[in-house]
Amino acid sequence: NIIDINSHLLVNQTNKKNLKLGLTLNEEVCRRQREDNAIRIRKDKRYDLANIRRHKSDTSTFNEITKEESLFKRKEESIRNLESLKIKTNQIYSDNVNDQLDATEYFRKILSLDKNPPINVIVETGIIPRLIYLISQYHNDKVAFEATWCITNISCGESIHIDLLINNNVLPSLLITLYNTNNTSLKE
């Protein structure tokens, strides 16, 4: 403790001498700290904007999203989540419109999680071609809307996710849907 106090006093005396002599902290260190802070602020802003885009919905789904988020955060329920994921993957390939809507809503809620949405897990299920197909089936606007929202959230991921979407021809499907639909919420 005495050594710590003495070394602290020595550092303070050295700092005072440097200030009297007009010497400052290493300019390079200060510049680096400013740059790091600026980068951190930009990353936080980008993250916040991505979250805003993911969560543009009515307040009625907020509680459902919170429930889904808490489900996926619990380790002891991971097996149940995998089973549910398999069930919803099968439902999205169903010919029943209600099953399709239920599954696309489920995937949209998962992809709308605040922190680290499991985009890779969803991509590995292989549903991207089906989502793109559902977008182009504009006879059901609700399913197309949910599928479009899923695609939007996947595109907020990494560049490999965007490449995957482009390689699955998402752009022509989106353009055709935008051209043929009268639904303003789907166009947005």
Backbone hydrogen bonds in HBPLUS format (Angstrom, degrees):
<---DONOR---> <-ACCEPTOR-->    atom                        ^
c    i                          cat <-CA-CA->   ^        H-A-AA   ^      H-
h    n   atom  resd res      DA  || num        DHA   H-A  angle D-A-AA Bond
n    s   type  num  typ     dist DA aas  dist angle  dist       angle   num
A0005-ILE N   A0001-ASN O   2.94 MM   4  6.18 159.5  1.98 148.6 153.5     1
A0006-ASN N   A0002-ILE O   2.88 MM   4  6.08 163.6  1.91 148.7 153.6     2
A0007-SER N   A0003-ILE O   2.81 MM   4  5.99 160.3  1.84 150.0 155.7     3
A0008-HIS N   A0004-ASP O   2.88 MM   4  6.00 150.0  1.97 142.8 151.5     4
A0009-LEU N   A0005-ILE O   2.86 MM   4  6.11 157.8  1.91 150.8 156.7     5
A0010-LEU N   A0006-ASN O   2.89 MM   4  6.10 151.6  1.97 144.9 153.2     6
A0011-VAL N   A0007-SER O   2.94 MM   4  6.15 154.4  2.01 143.7 150.1     7
A0012-ASN N   A0008-HIS O   2.93 MM   4  6.19 161.0  1.96 149.3 154.5     8
A0013-GLN N   A0009-LEU O   2.88 MM   4  6.08 156.2  1.93 146.5 153.0     9
A0014-THR N   A0010-LEU O   2.93 MM   4  6.12 154.9  1.99 144.7 151.8    10
A0015-ASN N   A0011-VAL O   2.87 MM   4  6.12 157.9  1.92 151.1 157.2    11
A0016-LYS N   A0012-ASN O   2.93 MM   4  6.15 154.4  2.00 146.3 153.2    12
A0017-LYS N   A0013-GLN O   2.95 MM   4  6.19 157.0  2.00 147.2 153.2    13
A0018-ASN N   A0014-THR O   2.92 MM   4  6.15 160.6  1.96 149.7 155.2    14
A0019-LEU N   A0015-ASN O   2.94 MM   4  6.16 154.0  2.01 145.7 152.6    15
A0020-LYS N   A0016-LYS O   2.95 MM   4  6.20 155.1  2.01 147.6 154.3    16
A0021-LEU N   A0017-LYS O   2.90 MM   4  6.13 150.0  1.99 148.3 156.8    17
A0023-LEU N   A0018-ASN O   2.68 MM   5  4.81 141.7  1.82 158.4 153.1    18
A0022-GLY N   A0019-LEU O   3.15 MM   3  5.00 150.4  2.24  95.2 104.2    19
A0030-CYS N   A0026-ASN O   3.18 MM   4  6.54 160.9  2.21 153.1 158.3    20
A0031-ARG N   A0027-GLU O   2.89 MM   4  6.06 159.3  1.93 149.9 155.6    21
A0032-ARG N   A0028-GLU O   2.96 MM   4  6.14 159.5  2.00 147.0 152.5    22
A0033-GLN N   A0029-VAL O   2.98 MM   4  6.21 155.7  2.04 147.3 153.8    23
A0034-ARG N   A0030-CYS O   2.99 MM   4  6.27 156.8  2.04 149.0 154.9    24
A0035-GLU N   A0031-ARG O   2.94 MM   4  6.22 160.6  1.98 151.9 157.1    25
A0036-ASP N   A0032-ARG O   2.86 MM   4  6.08 160.1  1.90 150.1 155.8    26
A0037-ASN N   A0033-GLN O   2.95 MM   4  6.13 157.8  2.00 146.6 152.6    27
A0038-ALA N   A0034-ARG O   2.92 MM   4  6.16 156.5  1.98 147.6 154.3    28
A0039-ILE N   A0035-GLU O   2.88 MM   4  6.12 158.4  1.93 151.8 157.5    29
A0040-ARG N   A0036-ASP O   2.91 MM   4  6.09 160.6  1.94 148.2 153.7    30
A0041-ILE N   A0037-ASN O   2.93 MM   4  6.14 157.3  1.98 148.3 154.3    31
A0042-ARG N   A0038-ALA O   2.98 MM   4  6.22 158.9  2.03 147.2 152.7    32
A0043-LYS N   A0039-ILE O   2.90 MM   4  6.14 161.1  1.94 153.0 158.1    33
A0044-ASP N   A0040-ARG O   2.96 MM   4  6.15 158.6  2.00 147.7 153.5    34
A0045-LYS N   A0041-ILE O   2.94 MM   4  6.19 155.7  2.00 147.8 154.4    35
A0046-ARG N   A0042-ARG O   2.91 MM   4  6.13 162.3  1.94 151.8 156.4    36
A0047-TYR N   A0043-LYS O   2.88 MM   4  6.06 158.7  1.93 149.0 155.2    37
A0048-ASP N   A0044-ASP O   2.90 MM   4  6.10 157.9  1.94 146.5 152.5    38
A0049-LEU N   A0045-LYS O   2.89 MM   4  6.13 159.0  1.93 152.6 158.1    39
A0050-ALA N   A0046-ARG O   2.98 MM   4  6.19 156.5  2.04 146.9 153.3    40
A0051-ASN N   A0047-TYR O   3.01 MM   4  6.28 153.4  2.08 145.9 153.3    41
A0052-ILE N   A0048-ASP O   2.93 MM   4  6.22 150.9  2.02 146.2 154.4    42
A0053-ARG N   A0049-LEU O   3.00 MM   4  6.27 159.4  2.04 149.3 154.0    43
A0054-ARG N   A0050-ALA O   2.96 MM   4  6.20 152.8  2.03 145.4 153.2    44
A0055-HIS N   A0051-ASN O   2.97 MM   4  6.07 142.9  2.11 143.6 153.0    45
A0057-SER N   A0055-HIS O   2.78 MM   2  5.65 108.5  2.29 118.6 101.1    46
A0061-THR N   A0058-ASP O   3.40 MM   3  6.23 158.1  2.45 117.9 121.3    47
A0062-PHE N   A0059-THR O   3.19 MM   3  5.20 151.4  2.28  99.9 108.4    48
A0065-ILE N   A0061-THR O   2.89 MM   4  6.12 157.0  1.94 156.5 162.6    49
A0066-THR N   A0062-PHE O   2.98 MM   4  6.24 158.3  2.03 149.4 155.4    50
A0067-LYS N   A0063-ASN O   2.97 MM   4  6.21 151.5  2.05 143.8 151.3    51
A0068-GLU N   A0064-GLU O   2.96 MM   4  6.25 160.3  2.00 149.2 154.1    52
A0069-GLU N   A0065-ILE O   2.81 MM   4  6.03 157.5  1.86 151.5 158.3    53
A0070-SER N   A0066-THR O   3.00 MM   4  6.21 159.2  2.04 147.0 151.7    54
A0071-LEU N   A0067-LYS O   2.99 MM   4  6.25 147.9  2.10 144.3 153.6    55
A0072-PHE N   A0068-GLU O   3.06 MM   4  6.34 158.4  2.11 152.2 156.4    56
A0073-LYS N   A0069-GLU O   3.18 MM   4  6.34 125.4  2.50 139.1 152.7    57
A0077-GLU N   A0074-ARG O   3.34 MM   3  5.64 152.0  2.43 103.6 111.3    58
A0078-SER N   A0075-LYS O   3.05 MM   3  5.32 166.6  2.07 119.0 119.6    59
A0081-ASN N   A0077-GLU O   2.94 MM   4  6.25 151.3  2.03 150.9 159.9    60
A0082-LEU N   A0078-SER O   2.97 MM   4  6.25 152.0  2.05 144.8 151.6    61
A0083-GLU N   A0079-ILE O   3.02 MM   4  6.33 157.4  2.07 149.8 155.7    62
A0084-SER N   A0080-ARG O   2.87 MM   4  6.09 158.6  1.92 147.7 154.1    63
A0085-LEU N   A0081-ASN O   2.78 MM   4  5.94 150.1  1.87 144.7 153.6    64
A0086-LYS N   A0082-LEU O   2.98 MM   4  6.23 151.6  2.06 143.8 150.7    65
A0087-ILE N   A0083-GLU O   2.98 MM   4  6.27 157.6  2.03 148.2 154.4    66
A0088-LYS N   A0084-SER O   2.89 MM   4  6.11 166.1  1.91 152.5 156.0    67
A0089-THR N   A0085-LEU O   2.90 MM   4  6.02 147.2  2.01 140.8 150.3    68
A0090-ASN N   A0086-LYS O   3.00 MM   4  6.27 154.7  2.06 146.3 152.3    69
A0091-GLN N   A0087-ILE O   2.89 MM   4  6.20 149.7  1.99 144.8 154.4    70
A0092-ILE N   A0088-LYS O   2.97 MM   4  6.16 149.0  2.07 145.2 151.8    71
A0093-TYR N   A0090-ASN O   3.24 MM   3  5.42 137.5  2.43  99.7 110.7    72
A0094-SER N   A0091-GLN O   2.96 MM   3  4.99 159.2  2.01 105.7 112.0    73
A0100-GLN N   A0096-ASN O   3.04 MM   4  6.37 158.3  2.09 150.5 157.1    74
A0101-LEU N   A0097-VAL O   2.85 MM   4  6.08 160.5  1.89 151.2 156.2    75
A0102-ASP N   A0098-ASN O   2.92 MM   4  6.06 163.1  1.95 146.7 151.5    76
A0103-ALA N   A0099-ASP O   2.92 MM   4  6.08 161.6  1.95 150.3 155.1    77
A0104-THR N   A0100-GLN O   2.89 MM   4  6.08 165.6  1.91 152.7 156.9    78
A0105-GLU N   A0101-LEU O   2.97 MM   4  6.08 158.1  2.02 149.2 155.1    79
A0106-TYR N   A0102-ASP O   3.05 MM   4  6.22 154.8  2.12 141.2 148.3    80
A0107-PHE N   A0103-ALA O   2.94 MM   4  6.26 164.4  1.97 155.8 158.8    81
A0108-ARG N   A0104-THR O   2.91 MM   4  6.01 154.3  1.98 143.5 151.2    82
A0109-LYS N   A0105-GLU O   2.94 MM   4  6.16 157.2  1.99 150.3 155.6    83
A0110-ILE N   A0106-TYR O   3.06 MM   4  6.37 156.7  2.12 148.7 155.1    84
A0111-LEU N   A0107-PHE O   2.92 MM   4  6.10 160.2  1.96 148.9 154.5    85
A0112-SER N   A0108-ARG O   3.00 MM   4  6.09 114.1  2.45 135.0 151.0    86
A0112-SER N   A0109-LYS O   3.20 MM   3  5.01 146.5  2.32  93.3 103.2    87
A0113-LEU N   A0110-ILE O   3.36 MM   3  5.72 160.0  2.40 115.0 114.5    88
A0119-ILE N   A0117-PRO O   2.71 MM   2  5.62 137.9  1.88 111.6  97.8    89
A0122-ILE N   A0118-PRO O   3.16 MM   4  6.49 158.8  2.20 151.7 157.2    90
A0123-VAL N   A0119-ILE O   2.84 MM   4  6.09 160.5  1.88 155.8 161.9    91
A0124-GLU N   A0120-ASN O   2.91 MM   4  6.05 154.1  1.97 145.8 152.4    92
A0125-THR N   A0122-ILE O   3.14 MM   3  5.33 145.1  2.27 100.8 110.9    93
A0126-GLY N   A0123-VAL O   3.03 MM   3  5.62 155.7  2.10 113.9 121.3    94
A0130-ARG N   A0127-ILE O   3.01 MM   3  5.12 114.7  2.46 100.1 116.6    95
A0131-LEU N   A0127-ILE O   2.81 MM   4  6.09 156.6  1.87 161.0 168.7    96
A0132-ILE N   A0128-ILE O   2.99 MM   4  6.23 161.6  2.02 156.9 161.2    97
A0133-TYR N   A0129-PRO O   2.95 MM   4  6.17 151.1  2.03 141.2 149.4    98
A0134-LEU N   A0130-ARG O   2.83 MM   4  6.12 157.0  1.88 150.8 156.8    99
A0135-ILE N   A0131-LEU O   2.93 MM   4  6.23 141.8  2.08 143.9 154.4   100
A0136-SER N   A0132-ILE O   3.21 MM   4  6.50 154.7  2.28 144.2 149.7   101
A0137-GLN N   A0134-LEU O   3.30 MM   3  5.06 142.7  2.45  90.2 100.6   102
A0144-ALA N   A0140-ASN O   3.12 MM   4  6.34 165.7  2.14 151.4 156.0   103
A0145-PHE N   A0141-ASP O   2.75 MM   4  5.83 151.0  1.83 144.6 152.9   104
A0146-GLU N   A0142-LYS O   3.00 MM   4  6.25 167.0  2.02 151.5 153.7   105
A0147-ALA N   A0143-VAL O   2.87 MM   4  6.04 161.6  1.91 152.4 158.2   106
A0148-THR N   A0144-ALA O   2.87 MM   4  5.96 152.8  1.95 143.1 150.7   107
A0149-TRP N   A0145-PHE O   2.96 MM   4  6.20 153.3  2.03 146.8 154.4   108
A0150-CYS N   A0146-GLU O   2.96 MM   4  6.26 152.1  2.04 145.6 152.9   109
A0151-ILE N   A0147-ALA O   3.00 MM   4  6.29 161.4  2.04 148.3 152.8   110
A0152-THR N   A0148-THR O   2.87 MM   4  6.11 154.8  1.93 148.2 155.6   111
A0153-ASN N   A0149-TRP O   2.96 MM   4  6.23 159.4  2.01 149.8 154.4   112
A0154-ILE N   A0150-CYS O   2.90 MM   4  6.18 151.7  1.98 150.1 158.7   113
A0155-SER N   A0151-ILE O   2.92 MM   4  6.13 150.8  2.00 145.5 153.6   114
A0156-CYS N   A0153-ASN O   3.20 MM   3  5.14 146.0  2.32  94.7 104.6   115
A0157-GLY N   A0154-ILE O   3.04 MM   3  5.52 160.1  2.08 115.8 119.6   116
A0161-HIS N   A0158-GLU O   3.03 MM   3  5.45 134.9  2.24 106.6 118.2   117
A0162-ILE N   A0158-GLU O   3.36 MM   4  6.84 151.6  2.44 145.0 152.6   118
A0163-ASP N   A0159-SER O   2.90 MM   4  6.18 161.6  1.94 151.0 156.1   119
A0164-LEU N   A0160-ILE O   2.96 MM   4  6.09 151.1  2.04 136.3 144.2   120
A0165-LEU N   A0161-HIS O   3.00 MM   4  6.28 154.6  2.06 145.3 151.5   121
A0166-ILE N   A0162-ILE O   2.93 MM   4  6.19 163.3  1.96 154.7 159.1   122
A0167-ASN N   A0163-ASP O   2.82 MM   4  6.00 161.3  1.86 151.4 156.9   123
A0168-ASN N   A0164-LEU O   3.09 MM   4  6.26 128.3  2.37 135.7 148.2   124
A0168-ASN N   A0165-LEU O   3.15 MM   3  5.13 135.7  2.36  94.5 107.0   125
A0170-VAL N   A0165-LEU O   3.20 MM   5  5.64 152.0  2.28 145.9 150.7   126
A0169-ASN N   A0166-ILE O   2.97 MM   3  5.11 153.9  2.04 114.2 115.2   127
A0174-LEU N   A0170-VAL O   2.94 MM   4  6.17 158.7  1.99 156.2 162.5   128
A0175-LEU N   A0171-LEU O   2.93 MM   4  6.13 165.3  1.95 158.6 162.4   129
A0176-ILE N   A0172-PRO O   2.94 MM   4  6.07 164.2  1.97 150.9 155.0   130
A0177-THR N   A0173-SER O   3.00 MM   4  6.11 158.6  2.04 144.4 150.6   131
A0178-LEU N   A0174-LEU O   2.85 MM   4  6.06 162.2  1.88 151.6 156.7   132
A0179-TYR N   A0175-LEU O   2.97 MM   4  6.12 152.3  2.05 145.2 152.7   133
A0180-ASN N   A0176-ILE O   2.98 MM   4  6.13 153.2  2.06 147.4 154.2   134
A0181-THR N   A0177-THR O   2.98 MM   4  5.84 142.3  2.12 154.9 160.0   135
A0187-LYS N   A0183-ASN O   3.14 MM   4  6.41 149.3  2.24 142.0 150.8   136
A0188-GLU N   A0184-THR O   3.02 MM   4  6.26 143.4  2.16 143.9 152.8   137
